[in-house]
Amino acid sequence: MNFEAVLLLSFGGPEGPEQVRPFLENVTRGRNVPPERLDLVAEHYLHFGGVSPINRINRALIIQLRAELADRGLDLPVYFGNRNWEPYAEEAVAAMRDNGIRRAAVFTTSAWSGYSSCTQYVEDIARARRATGPDAPELVKLRPYFDHPLFVEMFAEAIAAAAGTVPGDARLVFTAHSVPVAADRRFGPKLYSRQVAYATRLVAAAAGYADYDLVWQSRSGPPQVPWLEPDVADHLRTLAASGTKAVIVCPIGFVSDHIEVVWDLDHELRSQAQAAGIAFARAATPNADRRFAQLAVDLVDELRLGRAPDRASGPDPVPGCLASINGAPCRPPHCVAQENG
């Protein structure tokens, strides 16, 4: 399968105080979120001057992607589009059309299957193509990459670096974004949470940890709606009560420093740990690590060259849809009656 460009497709984030509320309204459109809830979340962004780190990180990643493509002899331009803020996916796809691009590979800043982490990006792609019109390029979303060897390597090294800043008996705690339990079951039996658990086992083994915890963070919505648990803050209280004196928190669910990382973990959870007398270290996310760009181009090459997916050796079966197992383009609704495992 030949490609003429690469699209980095991401979530988006504000880059100034005046953009915070419009951005949050984009994110929550159609979900009947109370205005007071938006005001509360807005304060998280305003704590950092109204700027999310995600766009800056993605621009740095694009530089790495261009360099990696060039190193492999691939003359593919890289475009940048977001779901919820500028530059929007629609703008990127229109620019591709205007530049004569006929087919592009789409690399998303989410490693997982499931609705919000995979299928919603496919919906973004479809919406952008509709907005662009009949001459819109074909856009092929690359597979989930939660078990790619470089994904595992980057997080394992980040844990090792964080471990060097706290006592040696620190408890390793992995965390990922919580979702409603019903959403986790939408495309198969707990597909998202099983993939997170699978990747956690791979990373923990690579980092040399036989014992660790997996928890969830950043839940929202009505309290009567069940979400994946335990929550990371609740778990920290449990660790404190058991006498734990140090923790290493690895945000394995995030490939870059979203506001949920820099606020929920670096600010709120760190403050909670300090108040409990627990030494706290947070493992870095991949961000714009050159290996993350290498991972992305590996996924392009899997389709371009017809290569078998590059996967870290781990327990079988790999939890994923048939497309992600075999390296075929993802074309949700997937993961229904096709899951290998």
N, C-alpha and C positions, 0 to 999 in steps of 0.2 A: 504494500500500500504506500503510494507516494504522497508526500506532504509538501506544501509550498510555504508554510508558515507554522508558527506555534502561537497559541493563545494562552497566556497565563490568566486563569479565571479565579477570582477570589471574592471574599465577602465584602470588602470595602470598609472605610472608616473615615470619620471627619478629620479635617486638617485645620480646624480653627474653631473658636468658641461659637461663632454664628452658624456653624454647620451642624452642631451637635443635635439640636432638637429636630431639624428636618431629616437628618440621618436616622434617628431613632424612629421617627414616624414612618420612614421607608421600611425599616426592619420589621415593624409591628403592624404594618397596614393590613386591615382585614381581620385582626385578631382581638379587637375590642379591649385593648390594654388601657387601663385607667390612666388619665393624664398625670395623676400623682405618682404612678409607677414610673412613667417616663421621666418625670422630674428627678426622681431618686437616682435612676440610672444615669441621667445626664450629669449628675454630680461626680460620678466616677470618671467621666471623660474630662470634665472641667478641672478636676484635681491635677490633670496633666496638661493644662492649658487648652483643653478642647481638642487635643490632637491624639488620635489613635496611632500607635506605631506601625500598623499593618501596611499602609501604603508605602511608607518609606522603606520598609523591609522588602516589600515586593519589587520596588524599583531597583533595589540593590540585587535582588535575586535575578532580575531580568538581565542585569549586566553580566552576572555569572552564567546565565543561560546562553547569552550571545557568545561568550568566550568558549564555553563548552561545545556549542555547536560548531564554532569555527575550528576548534581543535580537532573535531572529528570530520572536518571537511564538508560540513553541511551549511549551505548558503540559505538559511531559513530565517526570515525576519521574525522578531518576537513582538507580539501585541499584548496589551494589558487591558483587561476589563473586569469590572466588579458587578456584583449583584445589587448592592445597596447604596453605592456612592460613586462619585466621579473618580476615575473615568469609567463610565458604565459599559457593560458588555455590548449594548446596542451600538455605542460609538465605535468600539473596536471592530465589530463585525462590519459596520458600514465602511470603515477605513480599509478593511481587507478587500471588500468588494471594489472600492474605488481604485485600489492598487492592483486589481486583476487576480487576486488570490482565489483559487478555485477549491482548494481543500486544505484544512488546517487541523493540526493535532491540538487538543485542549488538555492542558495540565491544570488541575484544580488544587487549591491549597487545603485539601482535606484528604486524608489517607484511607478513608473508610467507605463501606457500603452503607445503606440505609437511606432514609428520606432526606433529611437536612444536609447530610454529608455527601450525598451522591446524586440521588434522583432530582433533588431541587436544582442542582447545577445543570442537569440535563434539561430541566424546564427553562432555566435561564438561557441555555443555548437555543432552544426552540423559540423562545420569545424574541431573542435578538435576531434570529434569522427571519422571523415573520416581520419584524420591524424594518429589516433591511430590504425585503422584497424578493422577487423571483430570482434575482441575480446573486443572492447571498451565497457565500461559499459553503461547501459541505464542512461540517465541524464534527470531528471524531473525538469523543471524550476518552482519555486514556484510563487504564484500569486503576482500581484502588491499589495502594502500594504499602499497606501496613506491615507486610512481611518482607519487603525488599531488604537485601543485606545492608545497604547503606542507611536505610531508615533505622535499622537495629543498631548499626555501628555508631551513628551519631548520638543516639540517646544513651547507649551504653557508655560512651566516652564522657558524655555530659554528667552522668551519674558519678563516674569516677572523679571528675573534676570537683563536683559539689561535695563528695565525700571527704575530700582533702581539707575542707573548711570547718568540719564538725567532728566531734568525738567519734572514735572508731566503732562504737556500738550503736550508731544512729540507725533508726528504723527507716527502711525504704518504703515510701508510699507513692504509688502511681495514681494519677488522677486524670480524668477525661470529662468532657462536658456531659452532664446528665441530659437525658431526654425522657419524655413521658413513657411509661411502660408500654402503653398501647402503640406508640410510635416505634419502639424497639421491636415490636412483633409485626410490624406492618408488611415487611417483605420477607418474612420467614421467621423461624424460631429464634428470637433474640439475636438477630444477625449482627447488629452493631456492637452490642455488649460482648458477644462472643469473639468478634474480631479484636476488640480492645483487649480482652483477656488473653487472647492468643498472642498478640504482639507483646503484651506485658511479660508473658512467659519467655518469649524470645529475648527480650531486652534484659530481663533479670538474669537469665542464664549467661548472656554475653558479658554482663557486668559482674558476674560472680556471686549472685545472691540466690540462695535457695529458699529464703523466707522473705516475704514482702506482703504488702497490702495493696488492693485495688479499690479505690473509692471514686466518688463522682462529685462534681462541683457545678456551680453557676446555674442551678435550677431556677425556674421562674414559674409564673402561672398560679392558679388557685391552689391553696393547700390541700383541697380535697382530691385533686388529681394526682394519682401516684406516679412518681418519677423514679428513675434508677437510684438506688441507695446502696451503702451509706453515704451521706454527705461528708465532704472532707473536713468541714469545721466540727461536725459531730464526732467524727473519727478522731480528730486531734484531741478533743476532750476525753475520749475514752483512753487514748494513749497516755495522756497526762495523768489520769486517775490510776493507770497501771504502773506508773513510775518511769515512763519513758523520758529520757533526758535530751534526746536529739533526734531530729527527723531530716531525711532527705526527701523532698517532694519532687517527683518527676512528672511534668504535665504531658504525658505521652499522647493525650488526645489532641494536642495542638502542635502544628508544624511551625508556627511563628508566634510572636508575642502579641496575641490579641489583648484587648482590654481585660478579658477574663483572666489572663495570666498576670498582667502587671498590677491590676487592682485586686482581684479576688485572692491571688496567692501572695504576690510580693508585698502588698499593702495589708489587706485584712488578715490573711492567715498568718503572715509573719508577726503582726501585732498580737494576734491571739497566742501564738507560740511564746513570744517574749513575755507576755503577761503570765503564762503558765510556767515560766522558767525552763522552756525547752529551746535548745539550740536549733536553729532553722537554716536549711540550705535548699535552694531551689535549682534543680538541674536546668540547663539551658535548652531551649528549643532549637531546631535546625536553622530557622531564620534564613539568612542568605549564605549559609555554608556552601562552599563550592561543591561539596559532595551531594547537596540537595539538588543542585543543577545537574550533576552527573546522573542522579537517580531519574530526574525528569527526562533527560535525553535517552537514558536506557529504555524507558517506557516507549518513547517515540520509535526507537530502533526495534523493539519487539514487534511492532506492527509494520514498520518500514521494511525490515529484513525478514519478517516471518520467524523471528526467534522465539524460543520457549521462554516463558516468564522467568525472571531471575528472582528466586525466593530463598530466604534464609532457611536453613535446615531446622525443622521443628516438629512438634507432634502433629500427626495426621488424624483426621483430615483437616485441610485448611478451610476455615469457615468463610465461604464466599459464594457468589453466584457463579454459574458455569462460565460466563464470559470472563470474570476476573481470574478464575482458575486457569483457563486455557489461554489467556492473554488476548482474547478477541475484544473488539470495541464494545464498550458498555452501552447497551440500548435498553434502559428501563422502560416499563416496569420489569425489573429483573429480580432474581433471587426468589422467584415464586415457583415452587415445585422443580427447581433446577439446582438447588443448593447441594454441593458436594459435602455432605456432613450435616 
